[in-house]
Amino acid sequence: MNATSISLIPPGTGGVRDYATVLGNPLHAPLMELTRNTDTASLKGEFLLLHFSGYGFQKRGIPLWLVKKIDGLRTQFKAFGIVFHELFATGPPWGSAFWLSGCQQRIARDLLLLSDFWLTNREESARWLLERSQATPHRVLPVFSNVGEPASIETERQRKLVVFGSAGIRAQSYEWSDGELFRCAKRNGLEIHDIGPAMPGGPLSQRLVQEGVIAHGKLSAEQVSLALSSADYGALAYPPDYVSKSSIFAAYSSHAVCPILLSDEYGVHDGLTPNVHYARGFDAVDRSAVDPRVIGHEAHKWYEPHRIDAHVAALRTMTIEVQR
């Protein structure tokens, strides 16, 4: 590859690749998929940026080869940085994540100790990293929208509830509390708009038809942006303490859509407060505890400090700092 800087990403599609793609051009660091067998001997340049997601590099989140690969490769560049998209999984003792978490943590720690700078998307992740490497230059920035950042959020809104994302993510919203989304939409006169890859055939896809959901299928970023700009609400089933790493939540916020966050527990995390920056479940909508326009504007205000250009500026500044 003929480039002075390179962004290393896991193979395949997904949010990590989307994020890295947006940053690749302004940073002049084109993307390169990294596997155990990738020939990296001829690579060299100004800076190397690793987009780390353990599950992206290995199906159980334990790419044991990655640390050794990076250790050899980092000396071929003037600076080495990491974007920690995630650190390690947690879960109950009956799940595999519980038993693999220790190994995942060691990989994340070893990579951290090789880095000259790092960026992550959650305050809790940053605390874990800082406990292990306090002196390393770093930034904490929630993810940005992969479907655009409109020049104006003062657009005409309609009584629309958007469900956006991958089929799996959208299914969680539809299946939440045995289909409460459909009932809430009816009670509040909301038209449901489904945006994303077609759902697999089965009971859920049949119910979407029965409930009169308007299925748009997979749209371009520009088309998604247009659809969000005219919607009141956007639903997402996601833990509040992890939602700062959700590009779907970022898309809603960047377009001043009122996010309806669906979770078993709520709290203040990463500067986000329930019923201030998002609706605390469908109950908040039913009780008129939230005004979608007010919440949408607050979500947008929260989003502004970590727009795309803020990520570019942070990474560019750190690469310069560590090369001095």
C-alpha positions in Angstrom: 0.0 0.0 0.0 1.4 3.4 -1.0 0.4 5.6 1.9 2.2 7.5 4.6 -0.5 6.6 7.2 -2.8 3.6 7.5 -6.0 2.8 9.3 -6.1 -0.9 10.3 -9.6 -2.4 10.6 -11.1 -5.9 11.2 -12.3 -7.7 8.1 -15.9 -7.4 7.0 -18.6 -4.8 7.2 -20.2 -3.1 10.2 -20.0 0.0 12.4 -16.2 0.0 12.9 -15.6 0.0 9.2 -18.2 2.7 8.7 -16.5 4.9 11.3 -13.0 4.3 10.0 -14.2 5.0 6.4 -15.5 8.5 7.4 -12.2 9.3 9.1 -9.9 7.7 6.5 -10.0 10.5 3.9 -9.5 13.6 6.1 -6.8 11.9 8.0 -5.1 10.7 4.8 -5.0 7.2 6.3 -6.7 4.7 3.9 -8.2 1.5 5.3 -6.5 -1.8 5.4 -8.0 -5.0 6.6 -5.8 -6.8 9.1 -5.7 -10.5 9.7 -3.2 -12.9 11.2 -1.8 -13.6 7.7 -1.7 -10.0 6.3 1.7 -9.2 5.0 2.8 -6.0 6.7 6.5 -6.2 6.2 6.6 -3.3 3.6 4.4 -0.9 5.5 5.9 2.3 6.9 5.0 5.9 7.3 3.9 8.7 9.6 1.2 7.1 11.8 -0.6 3.8 12.2 -4.1 3.8 13.5 -5.7 0.6 14.8 -9.5 0.4 15.1 -9.8 -2.1 17.8 -12.8 -4.4 18.3 -11.9 -7.8 19.6 -14.9 -9.5 18.2 -14.1 -8.0 14.8 -10.7 -9.6 14.7 -11.8 -13.0 16.2 -15.2 -14.4 16.6 -14.9 -14.9 20.4 -13.1 -11.6 20.9 -9.7 -13.1 21.6 -7.3 -12.3 18.7 -4.2 -13.6 20.5 -2.1 -12.9 17.4 -2.9 -9.2 17.3 -0.6 -8.0 20.0 2.5 -9.6 18.5 1.5 -8.4 15.0 1.1 -4.8 16.2 4.3 -5.0 18.3 6.3 -5.7 15.2 4.4 -3.3 13.0 4.4 -0.2 15.3 8.2 0.3 14.9 7.7 0.9 11.1 5.7 4.1 11.8 6.5 7.4 13.7 3.4 7.1 15.8 0.9 4.4 16.7 -2.6 5.2 18.0 -5.7 3.1 18.8 -9.4 3.8 18.6 -10.9 1.6 21.2 -14.4 0.9 19.9 -14.9 -1.6 22.7 -12.6 -3.2 25.3 -14.0 -6.5 26.5 -17.3 -8.3 27.1 -19.0 -8.8 30.4 -21.9 -11.1 31.3 -23.3 -13.7 33.7 -21.3 -16.9 34.6 -23.4 -19.0 32.3 -22.3 -17.0 29.2 -19.0 -17.4 27.3 -18.3 -13.7 27.6 -17.8 -14.1 31.4 -15.1 -16.8 30.9 -13.3 -15.0 28.1 -13.4 -11.5 29.6 -10.0 -11.9 31.4 -8.2 -12.9 28.2 -10.0 -10.0 26.3 -8.8 -7.6 29.0 -5.2 -8.7 28.7 -5.3 -8.2 24.9 -6.8 -4.7 25.3 -4.2 -3.8 28.0 -1.2 -5.1 26.0 -2.3 -3.1 22.9 -2.8 0.0 25.1 0.8 -0.3 26.4 2.1 -0.3 22.8 0.2 2.8 21.9 1.4 6.4 21.7 -2.2 7.8 21.9 -5.7 6.5 22.1 -9.4 7.5 21.7 -12.5 5.8 23.0 -16.2 6.5 23.0 -17.3 5.9 26.7 -16.3 7.5 29.9 -16.3 4.1 31.6 -13.9 2.7 29.0 -11.7 5.7 29.4 -11.5 5.1 33.2 -10.4 1.5 32.6 -7.7 2.6 30.1 -6.5 5.4 32.3 -6.0 3.1 35.3 -3.5 1.2 33.1 -1.8 4.0 31.2 -2.3 7.5 32.7 0.4 9.3 30.8 -0.7 8.4 27.3 -2.3 11.3 25.3 -6.0 10.4 24.8 -9.5 11.7 24.0 -13.0 10.5 25.0 -15.5 11.2 22.2 -18.9 9.5 21.7 -19.2 8.2 18.1 -20.6 10.3 15.3 -23.4 9.8 12.8 -22.5 7.7 9.8 -25.5 9.1 7.9 -24.6 12.7 7.8 -24.8 15.8 10.0 -27.5 18.2 8.5 -26.6 21.8 8.1 -29.9 22.7 9.8 -32.1 20.8 12.3 -35.0 23.4 11.9 -37.0 21.1 9.6 -40.7 20.4 9.5 -41.4 17.3 11.6 -44.2 14.8 11.2 -45.7 12.3 13.6 -43.2 9.6 12.6 -41.4 7.0 14.7 -38.3 5.7 12.9 -36.7 2.4 13.7 -33.3 2.4 12.1 -30.3 0.1 12.0 -29.4 -3.5 11.3 -32.1 -6.2 11.3 -30.9 -7.5 14.7 -30.9 -4.1 16.3 -34.3 -3.2 14.9 -35.8 -6.5 16.0 -34.9 -5.7 19.6 -36.9 -2.5 19.4 -39.9 -4.2 17.9 -39.8 -7.1 20.3 -39.3 -5.0 23.4 -42.0 -5.7 26.0 -43.9 -8.0 23.6 -44.3 -5.3 20.9 -45.0 -2.3 23.0 -43.7 -0.1 20.2 -46.7 -0.9 18.0 -49.1 -0.1 20.8 -47.4 3.1 21.8 -47.4 4.3 18.2 -51.2 3.7 18.0 -51.9 5.5 21.3 -49.9 8.5 20.2 -50.8 8.7 16.5 -47.3 7.8 15.2 -46.6 6.4 11.8 -43.8 3.7 12.1 -41.0 3.9 9.5 -38.6 1.0 9.3 -35.2 1.8 7.8 -32.6 -0.9 7.2 -31.9 -4.3 5.6 -35.0 -6.4 5.1 -36.0 -8.5 8.1 -35.7 -12.3 7.7 -39.0 -14.0 6.9 -40.9 -15.0 10.0 -43.4 -13.8 12.6 -41.8 -10.4 13.2 -41.7 -9.5 9.5 -45.3 -10.6 9.2 -46.3 -8.5 12.1 -44.6 -5.4 10.6 -46.9 -5.9 7.6 -50.0 -6.4 9.8 -49.2 -3.3 11.8 -48.9 -1.1 8.7 -45.2 -0.3 9.2 -43.7 1.6 6.2 -40.6 -0.5 5.3 -38.1 1.6 3.3 -35.4 -1.1 3.1 -31.7 -0.2 3.1 -31.3 3.4 2.0 -28.3 5.5 1.1 -26.9 7.8 3.8 -28.4 10.8 2.1 -31.9 9.1 2.1 -31.6 8.1 5.7 -30.7 11.7 6.6 -33.7 13.0 4.7 -36.0 10.5 6.5 -34.7 11.4 10.0 -35.0 15.1 9.3 -38.7 14.8 9.1 -39.3 12.5 12.1 -40.3 13.2 15.6 -39.0 10.0 17.3 -36.5 7.3 16.8 -36.5 4.0 18.8 -33.5 2.1 20.0 -33.1 -0.8 22.5 -29.7 -0.1 24.0 -28.1 0.2 27.5 -27.8 3.8 28.5 -24.2 3.3 29.8 -23.2 2.0 26.3 -25.3 4.2 24.0 -22.5 6.7 23.4 -20.9 4.0 21.2 -24.1 3.6 19.1 -24.0 5.1 15.7 -27.8 4.8 15.5 -28.2 7.0 18.6 -25.7 9.4 17.1 -27.7 9.5 13.9 -30.9 10.3 15.8 -29.1 13.0 17.9 -27.3 14.6 14.9 -30.7 15.1 13.2 -32.5 16.3 16.4 -34.8 13.3 16.4 -36.1 12.5 19.9 -34.5 9.1 20.8 -36.7 6.7 22.7 -34.2 4.6 24.6 -35.4 1.1 25.7 -33.6 -0.4 28.7 -34.2 -2.3 31.9 -32.3 0.4 33.8 -31.6 4.1 33.3 -29.1 6.5 34.7 -26.8 9.5 33.8 -24.0 8.3 31.6 -21.6 10.1 29.2 -23.4 13.4 29.7 -26.8 11.8 28.8 -29.8 12.3 31.2 -33.1 10.4 30.8 -36.0 12.6 29.7 -33.5 15.4 28.9 -31.5 13.9 26.0 -33.8 11.0 25.3 -37.2 9.6 26.2 -37.0 7.1 29.0 -38.9 4.4 27.3 -42.4 4.4 25.8 -43.9 5.4 29.1 -42.4 8.8 28.8 -44.1 9.3 25.4 -47.4 8.1 26.7 -47.3 10.4 29.8 -46.2 13.4 27.6 -43.2 13.6 29.9 -41.2 14.6 26.9 -41.6 17.1 24.1 -39.9 15.6 21.0 -38.8 18.9 19.7 -37.2 19.9 23.0 -35.6 16.5 23.6 -34.4 16.4 20.0 -32.7 19.8 20.4 -31.0 18.7 23.7 -29.8 15.5 22.0 -28.4 17.6 19.2 -26.6 19.9 21.7 -25.1 16.9 23.3 -23.9 15.6 19.9 -22.3 18.8 18.6 -19.0 18.6 20.6 -18.2 15.2 19.1 -19.1 15.8 15.4 -17.0 14.2 12.7 -14.6 17.1 12.6 -14.0 16.9 16.3 -12.8 13.3 15.9 -10.6 14.2 12.9 -9.1 17.2 14.9 -8.5 15.0 18.0 -6.7 12.3 16.1 -4.7 14.7 14.0 -3.6 16.7 17.0 -2.5 13.7 18.9 -0.4 12.3 16.0 1.4 15.6 15.9 1.9 15.8 19.6 3.5 12.4 20.0 5.8 13.0 17.0 7.4 16.1 18.5 
